[in-house]
Amino acid sequence: MKDALGDVQSVLVLGGNSDIAIATCERLIRRRARKIILAGRDLRALETRAAALRDGGAEIICVHFDALDFASHDDFVAQVFDAHGDIDLVLLAFGVLGDQQRDERSGSRAVGVIQSNFTGAVSVLIPIAERLRVQGHGTIVVMSSVAAERARRSNFIYGASKAGLDWFAQGLADALHGSGVNVIIVRPGFATTKMTAGMKTPPLATTPDTIADAIVDAVRKNRHIVWVPGKLRLVMFVLRHLPRPIFRRLPV
């Protein structure tokens, strides 16, 4: 349960090697989170991350999780909740950016992006939502993207995967309304993380620290949709409503 000041005590991170996830965990630990469960495929990398987080005084647990192993997800969720009890916050932070130029010429590569970012998320969030519904409280934070707002030539496969995730999360939030479980959708712009290393930084780019601050604030305030930076909400509103002939001419 959250403490008397409204701060979470236990956190499950799906995609525990994410720069954004780790920055968020650092802030949650400073706000008295006591248990962090980092889940991901590379346990060695997770243990490296965990070593730094343990300096903050929280209990850090690393567990194996493969977003693409759909058949394992029900058992994974059951084992985590049975072993650790109530979970206050679930942060879904896994995903891949892909390589648009290569992916759009390979069906298997394109499907890989969709499965990593959308299908895997749906597969694990359904049993998680049910466990949170049963315990009667909790928050799910879903890392979406501004790329979900409108298909762009430069990243429409990634954008399609995030659009599916975003719409799913919105529906899940409505399904959980009144259960004590809140769903927060985070829509960051370009973030300077290891996933985007070497790429040209566009205007209104953000950082893991800025996104983490926004996530922690949204959890405390029980918000539903968060744009990072906030200016992107207006920018994407304009882009979303541009006529297609004009939109196609933009370098996006």
N, C-alpha and C positions, 0 to 999 in steps of 0.2 A: 504493500500500500504506500501511497505518497505520505511523506511526513507531515507534521503539523503546519509547515510553511508551504506545502504544496509541491515539494520537490520529490522526484522519483527516487526510489531506493534500489530497484532491480531493473536491469536493462538487458535485452537480447538484441544483438547486432547481427544481422544477416548480411554478410559481406564485410567481415571484421577487418579486412586489410585495406579498406577504403580510407583515403586521406580525410574525406569529409566525416566518415564515421568516427575515426580516431579523434579528430578535433572536437567532435560533439561529446565523445566520452570524457575527454579531458575536462570539459566544462561541467558535465554532469557530476563528475567526481568532486570537483570544487564545490558543487552545490549539494554535497553529502550523499551522492549515490554510493551504495555499499557493495553492490555486486554487479559486475559486468560480464556477460557471456558473449565472447567473440566467436562467431561461427563462420567458417569458410573452408575452402578446399586445401589450402596450403598451411598445415599446422605449424610448420617451422616459421613461416612468415608471421603467423598469428602470435606465436610465442615471443618473437622479437618485439612486436607491438605491445604485447601484454607486459613485458619487462619494464617498459617505460611507464605504462599506466599504473603499475603497482606502486610506483614512488608516491602516488597520490593517496595511498592508504586503503584503496578499495580491494575487494577480492576479485581477481580477474581469472576467468575460466575460459579455456580454449576448447572448442568442440568442432568436429568435422561436419561440414555441410556442403553439399554439391547441388547447386540450383538446377542442374540439368538431370539429376537423378530423381525424376519425379516420383518413382515408386517408393523412394525412401522417405518422402516428406512427412507422411502421416506418423510414421514411427519416430522420426527425428523430433517432431513437435511433442509427441507424447513423452518421449524420454526426457526432454529438456524441462517440461513443466512438472513431470513426476519427480524429477531429481531436485529441482530448485524451487518449487512452489510457485506462488503468484509472481507474475512478471508485470511490472508497472509500465514499461515502455518497450516496444519492439520497433527497431529501426531497420527498414529494408533499404540497404545501400549497395547491393550488388548489381552488376550490369557490365556491358561491354559497349564501346563506342563503335567498333567495327571500322571497316575501310570502305567507304561508299563506292569508290571507283572499282574496286575489286568485287565487292559484295553484289553489286547490281548486275554483274555478269556471271554469277554463280548462284544457282538456286540453293545449294547446300549451305553456302556461306551466309546468304540472306536469312535463311531459316534459322541458322545458328544464332544470329543476332536477336531474332524474334523470340526464340526459345529462352535465351539467356535473360532478356530484359522483360519479357511479358509472360510467357507460359510458365517459366519457373516461379515467377512471383505469384501468379494466380494459384499455382499448385501448393505453395507453402502458406500463403496467406489465408486460404480457406480454413485449414485446421487451426491455425493460430487464432483467427477471429472467433472460432467456436470455443476454444479454451478460454479466451478473454471474456466471451459472453457468459460462460459458465461461472468464472470467478467474479463477474459483476463489475469489473473496472479495468482500466488500462488504456493505453494510447498506442496507436500504430502510426508511425511516420513513414511515408512512402516517398522515395526520391524519384520525382518525375523530372521534367525538363521543359524549358520554353519551346524546345523542338517539337513538343506534343501539340502545340497550338495551331500550326499550319505546316503542311508538307512543303519542304524546301528542296530544290534540286540538289543541293550540296549534301544533304543527309536524310533523305526521305525514308530510308530503311530504318535507321535509328529512330527517326521521328515517329514512324509508324509504330514501332515497338513501345515507345514512351506514350504515344497517344492511347494505345490499348490499355497500358498500365494506368494512365491517368483516369480514363473513363471507368475502368474497373474499380479503382480506389474511390471514385465519387459514388458509384453504386453501392460499394461496400459500406461506405460511411452512412448512406441512407438506410441500409439494411440493419445497421447496428445502432441507429438512433433510438435512444431511450433505454439502451442496455447498460449504460455506464461506460461504454467503450467509444473513444473518439478516434477518428482517422484524420491525419493531417497530411496534405499533399504539398510537397515542396517543389517549386518550379524554379530552379536556378538557371541562370544563363551560362555562358562559357565559364568554366572554373579552371583555374590554374592548378591542376593536380598531376600526378604521375600518368594518368590516363591521357592527358592532353599535352604531355611534354613534347617539345619540338614543334608544336603547331603555332601558327601566328595568333597572337592575342588580339581579339576584336574589341571594339568599344563596349563599355558596360560589362567587361569581364569581372569576375568575382573570385574569391579565394575560399578555401576550406574553412578558415577561421570565421569569415563573414557569414557563410552558410550555417556553420555550427551555432553562432550567436543567434541567428534567426530561428533555428530549430528549437533551441532551448527556450527562447522567448515564446514561441508558438505553443510549446508543451505547457508552459506555465499558464498561458492565457486561454488554453483550449481553442485555439484557432483552427480553421479548416483548410485554407489555401494560403500558401506563402510564396511570394515572388522575391527572388534575390538576384540583383538589387530590386527594390520596389518599383523603380522607374520602368522596368521591363513590362509591367502590367499594361501601361499605356502604350508602349511601343508595340507589343504583340496585339493589342486591341486594334490598332491602326492597320498593322500588317494583315491581320485576320480578315479585315473587311475590304482590303484593296481588290479591285477587279482583277481577274486572272491575267488578262493581257498586260496590265501594268506590273503586276507582281512578278511575272516571268522575266521582266527586264531588269529586275533588281539583282545585285550581286550577292544573293543569299543562298 
